[in-house]
Amino acid sequence: MSISAYLRAWACLAVLIAACSSILAVQTACAATVTAGPDVQSSIDAASPGDTVLVGPGSFGPLTIRKSMTLIGNGSLVRTSGTNACISVEASGVTVSGFQVRDGLYGIRLNNATGCTIENNTVIGCKQPGIALLFSDNNVIRNNNASFNGLGGEGWYGIYLSNSNGNLIEDNVANNNGAYGINLFPSCNNNTIRRNVLQRNMYGLYMFTSCAYNRILENDMSYNTASGLDLRFNCHHNIMKNNSMVGNVVAGVSYLDCGQNTLSENVIRGNGRFGIQILGQGSENAIIGNNISASPTGIYLEPGNNLIYKNRFIDNVKQVQEKERNRWNAPYPEGGNAWSDYAGEDQLSGPDQDVPGPDGFGDVAYQVSPLSEDRYPVMGARFQPIVVKKSSIEPSRATVGENVIIKAWLDATYGITQVSAKLPQASATGYATMNPEGDHYQGRLVTALLEPGEYQVMVRARDGRGYELEENIGRIEIVARTGRNFDSAMSKIKG
């Protein structure tokens, strides 16, 4: 091509660019702000792309938006019944803000919509999802209240994503919905779900079937009737970080057949059965730096080959149950986990814990289960929910047949439900129930059936959460009655 031809081509391109810029400028200049009349749908239909429609106080029927525009409410209620959505968005580049929405099958529904913003709305009392994204990508759902939806019937969602990717869901409240605060199902990928409050649903956040590469950050998923965070069936490569899962009835976090997810730096406390439960075939999950505390079972694992380290397992009745072998520490010096029931010392260091000098890791491995151990348990997490502060055995040397009074002063975080004393060597004959007596527990040990000898005395206490403490409080010596010989007495009886 000649130089003159190149120059002509560049000139044509410059004309096209100028023309396009002029068209965009005209469109921007022509965008208008209008106030809707009583028939809001007619005002929406009459608006041009890019316009802003302001809706004043009042109650309006269902609205459908089929062009790029902004719809702003001020004291505006949109409600409907039957199978309609209150506000249906069927175009890209739409903003909906400032509405109260209620009673529809859907509250606000995006269908094949991209680049929309749904913010500052209250969506309550809808039969299924409060806010729904269906096949809709790269939208922002921000600062909405989507609560009390899906009550009755099957139970549905506060916020629902289906086949929707790259969305930002942040700073919303989705409480007291029939089943889910936020639900992703199926095939929802690369979404960011951040700083939402998802409480008192059945599930706080529920991810179901082939949802991957989502970021679940800084959410409060507490006090739900099942789990705070629940992943099921091939949900992988998701990152869950800096969330709170507190006081859920079943579990803080639950996976079923989900692997290669990262759960890090979350607060998982006081859940009804499990802090974390991982079921089915999922493996290669990373569980790092979480506070897993005050649950009957800290973590329950069916699959193996998961990596669990830098967590704090504090005050769980049972720290771990696992069915297969997992990895409980990273290579030295990254280390393992902190265990509130670890009683070892730290006087050595190094990968083999054989170099003089402490390093913050216990010198002896923590036995996680019969299958696994934590080679580098982190020191400093010792916690006992029941402590024997003081005890007494009176007398400490007793004649066969003489009663022995055992006392124990206990400190319990969760209250005491049962206390007993026993002599382990004496089986059923060396046992005493201990009852409250003022500031202590007291029991009477009957020695009439004991053989002369020396016995350990153990106190066993159980608290309101099922934690049991068994502690040796001393020894007792049982001696034969003086002046009597059992064998000679029996021979006289036989004679």
C-alpha positions as CSV (number, residue, x, y, z in Angstrom):
1,M,0.0,0.0,0.0
2,S,1.3,3.5,-0.9
3,I,1.9,6.3,1.6
4,S,-1.0,8.2,0.2
5,A,-3.3,5.2,0.8
6,Y,-2.1,4.9,4.4
7,L,-2.8,8.6,4.9
8,R,-6.3,8.2,3.5
9,A,-7.0,5.2,5.8
10,W,-5.9,7.1,8.8
11,A,-8.0,10.1,7.8
12,C,-11.1,7.9,7.5
13,L,-10.4,6.4,11.0
14,A,-10.1,9.8,12.5
15,V,-13.5,10.8,11.0
16,L,-15.1,7.6,12.4
17,I,-13.6,8.3,15.9
18,A,-14.9,11.9,15.9
19,A,-18.3,10.8,14.7
20,C,-18.6,8.2,17.5
21,S,-17.4,10.7,20.1
22,S,-20.1,13.2,18.9
23,I,-22.8,10.5,19.2
24,L,-21.7,9.7,22.8
25,A,-21.7,13.4,23.7
26,V,-25.1,13.9,22.2
27,Q,-26.4,10.9,24.2
28,T,-24.9,12.2,27.4
29,A,-26.1,15.6,26.8
30,C,-29.6,14.3,26.1
31,A,-29.9,12.2,29.2
32,A,-32.7,13.7,31.3
33,T,-34.0,13.5,34.9
34,V,-37.8,13.2,35.0
35,T,-40.3,12.8,37.8
36,A,-42.7,9.9,37.3
37,G,-46.4,10.4,37.3
38,P,-48.9,8.1,39.0
39,D,-48.4,5.6,36.3
40,V,-44.7,4.8,37.0
41,Q,-44.5,2.1,34.3
42,S,-45.6,4.6,31.6
43,S,-42.8,7.0,32.8
44,I,-40.3,4.2,32.5
45,D,-41.5,3.3,29.0
46,A,-41.3,6.9,27.9
47,A,-37.8,7.5,29.2
48,S,-34.8,7.5,26.9
49,P,-31.8,5.3,27.5
50,G,-29.6,7.0,30.1
51,D,-32.5,8.9,31.7
52,T,-33.1,9.1,35.4
53,V,-36.7,8.6,36.6
54,L,-37.6,9.8,40.1
55,V,-40.5,8.1,41.9
56,G,-42.1,9.9,44.8
57,P,-44.1,8.5,47.7
58,G,-46.9,6.1,47.0
59,S,-47.7,2.4,46.3
60,F,-47.2,1.1,42.8
61,G,-47.7,-2.1,40.9
62,P,-45.0,-4.2,39.3
63,L,-42.4,-2.4,37.2
64,T,-40.4,-3.7,34.3
65,I,-37.2,-2.0,33.0
66,R,-36.1,-2.9,29.5
67,K,-33.5,-0.1,28.8
68,S,-30.4,1.3,30.4
69,M,-31.6,3.9,32.9
70,T,-31.7,4.9,36.6
71,L,-34.8,4.5,38.8
72,I,-34.7,6.2,42.1
73,G,-37.4,5.9,44.8
74,N,-38.3,8.3,47.6
75,G,-40.8,6.8,50.0
76,S,-41.9,4.5,47.1
77,L,-43.4,1.1,47.7
78,V,-43.6,-1.4,44.9
79,R,-45.7,-4.5,45.5
80,T,-47.5,-7.2,43.6
81,S,-49.0,-10.6,44.0
82,G,-49.2,-13.9,42.2
83,T,-46.2,-14.9,40.1
84,N,-44.9,-11.5,39.2
85,A,-41.6,-9.8,40.2
86,C,-42.1,-6.5,41.9
87,I,-39.3,-4.9,39.9
88,S,-38.0,-6.9,36.8
89,V,-34.8,-5.7,35.2
90,E,-34.3,-7.0,31.7
91,A,-31.6,-4.7,30.4
92,S,-28.0,-3.8,31.2
93,G,-26.7,-0.7,32.8
94,V,-29.7,-0.2,35.1
95,T,-29.7,1.3,38.5
96,V,-32.5,0.8,41.0
97,S,-32.2,2.6,44.4
98,G,-34.4,3.7,47.3
99,F,-37.4,1.5,47.1
100,Q,-39.4,-0.6,49.5
101,V,-40.4,-3.8,47.7
102,R,-42.6,-6.5,49.0
103,D,-45.0,-9.4,48.4
104,G,-44.1,-10.5,44.9
105,L,-42.9,-14.0,43.9
106,Y,-39.6,-12.1,43.4
107,G,-38.7,-8.8,44.9
108,I,-36.1,-7.4,42.4
109,R,-35.1,-9.7,39.6
110,L,-32.3,-9.3,37.1
111,N,-32.6,-11.5,34.1
112,N,-29.7,-11.6,31.5
113,A,-28.6,-8.2,32.8
114,T,-25.0,-6.9,33.0
115,G,-23.5,-3.8,34.7
116,C,-26.5,-3.0,36.9
117,T,-26.5,-1.5,40.4
118,I,-29.2,-2.5,42.9
119,E,-28.6,-0.5,46.1
120,N,-30.4,1.0,49.2
121,N,-33.6,-1.0,48.8
122,T,-35.6,-2.9,51.4
123,V,-37.1,-6.1,50.0
124,I,-39.3,-8.1,52.4
125,G,-42.1,-10.6,52.4
126,C,-41.5,-12.0,48.9
127,K,-42.5,-15.6,48.3
128,Q,-39.2,-16.7,46.8
129,P,-36.0,-14.6,46.4
130,G,-35.9,-11.0,47.7
131,I,-33.2,-10.1,45.1
132,A,-32.4,-12.5,42.3
133,L,-29.7,-12.5,39.6
134,L,-30.5,-15.0,36.8
135,F,-27.8,-15.4,34.1
136,S,-26.6,-11.9,35.1
137,D,-22.9,-10.9,35.3
138,N,-20.9,-8.0,36.6
139,N,-23.6,-6.4,38.7
140,V,-23.4,-4.6,42.0
141,I,-25.9,-5.5,44.8
142,R,-25.1,-3.1,47.6
143,N,-26.6,-1.9,50.9
144,N,-30.0,-3.6,50.6
145,N,-32.1,-5.2,53.3
146,A,-33.4,-8.5,51.9
147,S,-35.0,-10.1,55.0
148,F,-38.2,-12.1,55.8
149,N,-38.5,-13.5,52.3
150,G,-39.5,-17.1,51.5
151,L,-41.4,-17.7,54.7
152,G,-43.8,-20.6,54.5
153,G,-43.8,-23.2,51.8
154,E,-40.4,-24.6,50.8
155,G,-38.5,-21.6,52.1
156,W,-36.4,-19.5,49.8
157,Y,-33.7,-16.8,49.7
158,G,-32.8,-13.3,50.7
159,I,-30.4,-12.9,47.8
160,Y,-30.2,-15.5,45.0
161,L,-27.6,-16.0,42.2
162,S,-28.1,-18.5,39.5
163,N,-25.6,-19.0,36.6
164,S,-24.3,-15.5,37.4
165,N,-20.6,-14.5,37.5
166,G,-18.4,-11.6,38.5
167,N,-20.9,-9.9,40.7
168,L,-20.2,-7.8,43.8
169,I,-22.6,-8.5,46.7
170,E,-21.7,-6.2,49.6
171,D,-23.0,-4.5,52.7
172,N,-26.4,-6.2,52.5
173,V,-28.6,-7.6,55.4
174,A,-30.3,-10.9,54.6
175,N,-31.8,-12.1,57.9
176,N,-34.8,-14.3,58.9
177,N,-35.4,-15.7,55.4
178,G,-37.1,-19.0,54.9
179,A,-34.0,-20.9,54.0
180,Y,-31.0,-19.0,52.8
181,G,-29.5,-15.6,53.5
182,I,-27.5,-15.7,50.2
183,N,-27.7,-18.7,47.8
184,L,-25.5,-19.5,44.8
185,F,-27.0,-22.3,42.6
186,P,-25.7,-23.5,40.2
187,S,-22.5,-22.5,38.3
188,C,-21.9,-19.1,39.9
189,N,-18.2,-18.1,39.6
190,N,-15.9,-15.3,40.4
191,N,-18.4,-13.4,42.6
192,T,-17.3,-11.3,45.6
193,I,-19.6,-11.5,48.6
194,R,-18.4,-9.1,51.2
195,R,-19.5,-7.5,54.5
196,N,-23.0,-8.9,54.5
197,V,-25.0,-9.8,57.6
198,L,-26.7,-13.2,57.2
199,Q,-28.3,-14.2,60.4
200,R,-31.2,-16.3,61.6
201,N,-31.9,-18.1,58.3
202,M,-31.6,-21.8,57.9
203,Y,-28.2,-21.3,56.2
204,G,-26.3,-18.0,56.2
205,L,-24.6,-18.5,52.8
206,Y,-25.3,-21.6,50.7
207,M,-23.3,-22.6,47.7
208,F,-24.7,-25.5,45.7
209,T,-23.4,-27.3,42.6
210,S,-20.3,-26.2,40.6
211,C,-19.6,-22.8,42.1
212,A,-16.0,-21.8,41.9
213,Y,-13.5,-19.0,42.5
214,N,-15.8,-17.0,44.6
215,R,-14.5,-14.7,47.4
216,I,-16.5,-14.8,50.6
217,L,-15.1,-12.0,52.8
218,E,-15.9,-10.3,56.2
219,N,-19.5,-11.6,56.4
220,D,-21.4,-12.3,59.6
221,M,-23.1,-15.7,59.2
222,S,-24.2,-16.4,62.7
223,Y,-27.2,-17.8,64.6
224,N,-28.7,-19.7,61.7
225,T,-30.7,-22.9,62.3
226,A,-28.4,-25.1,60.3
227,S,-25.0,-23.8,59.2
228,G,-23.4,-20.4,58.8
229,L,-21.6,-21.3,55.6
230,D,-22.5,-24.4,53.5
231,L,-20.8,-25.7,50.3
232,R,-22.2,-28.7,48.5
233,F,-21.2,-30.7,45.4
234,N,-18.2,-29.7,43.4
235,C,-17.8,-26.2,44.8
236,H,-14.0,-25.6,44.6
237,H,-11.3,-22.9,44.6
238,N,-13.4,-20.6,46.8
239,I,-11.8,-18.3,49.3
240,M,-13.6,-17.7,52.6
241,K,-11.7,-15.2,54.8
242,N,-12.3,-13.0,57.8
243,N,-15.9,-14.1,58.3
244,S,-17.8,-14.8,61.6
245,M,-19.8,-18.0,62.1
246,V,-21.0,-17.9,65.7
247,G,-23.8,-19.7,67.4
248,N,-25.2,-21.7,64.5
249,V,-27.4,-24.6,65.5
250,V,-25.5,-27.3,63.6
251,A,-22.2,-26.1,62.2
252,G,-20.2,-22.9,61.6
253,V,-18.9,-24.3,58.3
254,S,-20.0,-27.4,56.3
255,Y,-18.7,-28.9,53.1
256,L,-20.1,-31.8,51.2
257,D,-18.2,-33.3,48.3
258,C,-16.2,-30.0,47.9
259,G,-12.4,-29.8,47.6
260,Q,-9.6,-27.3,47.0
261,N,-11.2,-24.5,49.0
262,T,-9.4,-22.1,51.4
263,L,-10.9,-21.2,54.8
264,S,-8.7,-18.7,56.6
265,E,-8.8,-16.2,59.5
266,N,-12.4,-16.8,60.4
267,V,-14.1,-16.7,63.8
268,I,-15.9,-20.1,64.2
269,R,-17.2,-20.1,67.8
270,G,-20.0,-21.7,69.9
271,N,-21.7,-23.7,67.2
272,G,-24.2,-26.4,68.3
273,R,-22.5,-29.5,67.0
274,F,-19.4,-28.7,64.8
275,G,-17.2,-25.8,64.3
276,I,-16.3,-27.2,60.9
277,Q,-17.6,-30.4,59.2
278,I,-16.2,-31.7,55.9
279,L,-18.2,-34.6,54.5
280,G,-18.0,-36.9,51.5
281,Q,-15.2,-36.9,49.0
282,G,-13.8,-33.4,49.2
283,S,-10.0,-33.1,49.8
284,E,-7.2,-30.7,49.4
285,N,-9.0,-28.1,51.3
286,A,-6.8,-25.6,53.2
287,I,-8.0,-24.5,56.7
288,I,-5.5,-21.9,58.0
289,G,-5.5,-19.4,60.8
290,N,-9.0,-19.8,62.1
291,N,-10.3,-19.5,65.6
292,I,-12.3,-22.7,66.1
293,S,-13.7,-22.7,69.6
294,A,-16.4,-23.7,72.1
295,S,-18.2,-26.3,70.1
296,P,-18.9,-30.0,70.9
297,T,-16.6,-31.0,68.1
298,G,-14.1,-28.5,66.7
299,I,-13.7,-30.1,63.3
300,Y,-15.1,-33.3,61.8
301,L,-13.5,-34.7,58.7
302,E,-14.6,-37.7,56.6
303,P,-12.1,-37.2,53.7
304,G,-8.4,-37.1,54.0
305,N,-5.5,-35.1,52.6
306,N,-6.7,-31.7,53.8
307,L,-4.2,-29.2,55.2
308,I,-5.0,-27.7,58.6
309,Y,-2.5,-25.4,60.3
310,K,-2.2,-22.1,62.3
311,N,-5.6,-22.6,63.7
312,R,-6.6,-22.1,67.4
313,F,-8.6,-25.1,68.7
314,I,-9.8,-23.7,72.0
315,D,-12.3,-25.1,74.4
316,N,-14.0,-27.7,72.2
317,V,-15.4,-30.7,74.0
318,K,-13.7,-32.9,71.3
319,Q,-11.1,-31.0,69.3
320,V,-11.1,-33.3,66.2
321,Q,-12.8,-36.3,64.7
322,E,-11.4,-37.6,61.5
323,K,-12.0,-40.7,59.4
324,E,-8.9,-40.5,57.1
325,R,-5.4,-39.1,57.6
326,N,-5.0,-35.3,57.1
327,R,-2.0,-33.0,57.4
328,W,-2.0,-30.9,60.6
329,N,1.1,-28.9,60.2
330,A,3.1,-27.1,57.5
331,P,6.8,-27.7,57.3
332,Y,9.0,-26.2,60.0
333,P,9.1,-23.3,60.9
334,E,5.6,-22.6,59.6
335,G,4.3,-24.9,62.2
336,G,1.0,-26.5,63.3
337,N,-2.0,-25.5,65.4
338,A,-2.7,-24.2,68.9
339,W,-4.5,-26.8,71.1
340,S,-6.1,-25.8,74.4
341,D,-5.6,-29.3,75.8
342,Y,-1.9,-29.6,74.8
343,A,0.1,-30.1,78.0
344,G,3.6,-30.4,76.5
345,E,6.6,-28.2,77.1
346,D,8.8,-26.1,74.8
347,Q,12.5,-26.5,75.6
348,L,13.7,-27.6,72.2
349,S,13.7,-26.3,68.6
350,G,14.4,-27.3,65.0
351,P,12.6,-29.5,62.5
352,D,13.2,-32.6,64.7
353,Q,12.7,-30.7,68.0
354,D,16.2,-31.8,69.1
355,V,18.1,-28.5,69.3
356,P,18.3,-26.8,72.8
357,G,16.2,-23.7,73.2
358,P,12.5,-22.9,72.7
359,D,10.9,-22.0,69.4
360,G,7.2,-21.6,70.3
361,F,6.3,-25.2,69.3
362,G,5.8,-28.1,71.7
363,D,8.7,-30.6,71.8
364,V,6.3,-33.6,71.6
365,A,3.8,-33.9,68.8
366,Y,0.1,-33.5,69.6
367,Q,-1.9,-36.6,68.9
368,V,-4.8,-35.3,66.8
369,S,-6.4,-38.8,66.4
370,P,-5.3,-42.4,66.1
371,L,-4.5,-41.5,62.4
372,S,-2.7,-38.2,62.6
373,E,-0.5,-35.9,64.7
374,D,0.5,-32.3,64.7
375,R,4.3,-32.3,64.7
376,Y,4.6,-28.7,65.7
377,P,1.8,-27.8,68.2
378,V,1.8,-24.0,69.0
379,M,2.3,-23.2,72.6
380,G,0.3,-20.8,74.7
381,A,-3.3,-21.9,74.2
382,R,-3.8,-24.0,77.3
383,F,-7.4,-23.7,78.5
384,Q,-9.4,-25.9,80.9
385,P,-13.2,-25.3,81.2
386,I,-13.2,-27.2,84.5
387,V,-10.5,-26.7,87.1
388,V,-10.0,-28.4,90.4
389,K,-8.9,-25.5,92.6
390,K,-8.6,-27.5,95.9
391,S,-9.5,-30.9,97.2
392,S,-9.3,-33.0,100.4
393,I,-9.5,-36.7,101.5
394,E,-10.4,-37.3,105.1
395,P,-9.0,-39.5,106.5
396,S,-6.2,-40.3,104.1
397,R,-5.6,-43.6,106.0
398,A,-8.8,-45.5,106.8
399,T,-9.7,-48.9,108.3
400,V,-11.9,-51.2,106.2
401,G,-15.5,-50.2,106.9
402,E,-14.6,-46.6,107.8
403,N,-16.2,-43.9,105.6
404,V,-14.0,-41.4,103.8
405,I,-15.2,-37.9,103.0
406,I,-13.9,-36.5,99.6
407,K,-14.3,-32.8,98.9
408,A,-13.5,-30.8,95.7
409,W,-13.7,-27.1,95.0
410,L,-14.2,-26.6,91.3
411,D,-14.2,-23.7,88.8
412,A,-16.2,-24.3,85.7
413,T,-16.8,-22.0,82.7
414,Y,-20.1,-23.7,81.7
415,G,-21.4,-24.9,85.0
416,I,-21.2,-28.4,86.5
417,T,-23.8,-31.1,85.9
418,Q,-22.2,-34.1,87.5
419,V,-19.3,-34.8,89.9
420,S,-18.1,-38.2,91.2
421,A,-15.0,-39.7,92.9
422,K,-13.6,-43.1,92.1
423,L,-10.8,-45.5,92.9
424,P,-9.8,-46.8,89.5
425,Q,-8.2,-50.0,90.9
426,A,-11.3,-50.9,92.8
427,S,-13.8,-51.0,89.9
428,A,-17.4,-50.6,91.0
429,T,-16.7,-50.9,94.7
430,G,-14.7,-47.7,94.8
431,Y,-17.2,-45.1,93.7
432,A,-18.9,-42.1,95.3
433,T,-21.4,-39.5,94.0
434,M,-20.5,-36.0,95.0
435,N,-23.1,-33.4,95.7
436,P,-23.0,-29.6,96.2
437,E,-22.2,-28.6,99.8
438,G,-21.9,-24.8,100.0
439,D,-18.9,-23.7,97.9
440,H,-17.7,-27.3,97.2
441,Y,-18.7,-30.8,96.1
442,Q,-18.7,-33.6,98.7
443,G,-19.1,-37.3,98.6
444,R,-18.8,-40.3,101.0
445,L,-16.7,-43.2,100.0
446,V,-17.8,-46.5,101.6
447,T,-14.8,-48.8,102.2
448,A,-16.5,-51.9,103.6
449,L,-16.0,-53.9,100.4
450,L,-12.4,-52.7,99.7
451,E,-9.4,-54.9,100.1
452,P,-6.6,-53.4,102.2
453,G,-4.1,-51.5,100.1
454,E,-3.2,-48.1,98.6
455,Y,-5.6,-46.5,96.0
456,Q,-5.5,-43.4,93.8
457,V,-8.5,-41.1,94.2
458,M,-9.8,-39.6,90.9
459,V,-12.4,-36.8,90.7
460,R,-14.5,-36.8,87.5
461,A,-16.6,-33.7,86.6
462,R,-18.8,-33.0,83.6
463,D,-20.0,-29.5,82.5
464,G,-23.1,-28.3,80.7
465,R,-21.5,-28.7,77.3
466,G,-20.4,-32.3,77.8
467,Y,-16.8,-31.6,78.6
468,E,-15.4,-34.1,81.1
469,L,-12.4,-33.6,83.4
470,E,-10.8,-36.5,85.3
471,E,-8.0,-35.6,87.7
472,N,-6.0,-37.4,90.3
473,I,-6.4,-35.6,93.6
474,G,-4.4,-37.9,95.8
475,R,-4.1,-41.3,97.4
476,I,-5.8,-43.2,100.2
477,E,-4.5,-46.1,102.3
478,I,-7.0,-48.8,103.4
479,V,-5.9,-51.0,106.3
480,A,-7.4,-54.1,107.7
481,R,-9.5,-54.0,110.9
482,T,-7.3,-54.6,113.9
483,G,-7.9,-57.7,116.0
484,R,-9.8,-59.5,113.4
485,N,-8.7,-61.9,110.7
486,F,-11.1,-62.6,107.9
487,D,-9.8,-66.1,107.1
488,S,-9.8,-67.3,110.7
489,A,-13.3,-65.9,111.2
490,M,-14.6,-67.8,108.2
491,S,-13.0,-71.0,109.4
492,K,-14.8,-70.7,112.7
493,I,-18.1,-70.2,110.9
494,K,-17.5,-73.4,108.8
495,G,-16.5,-75.4,111.9
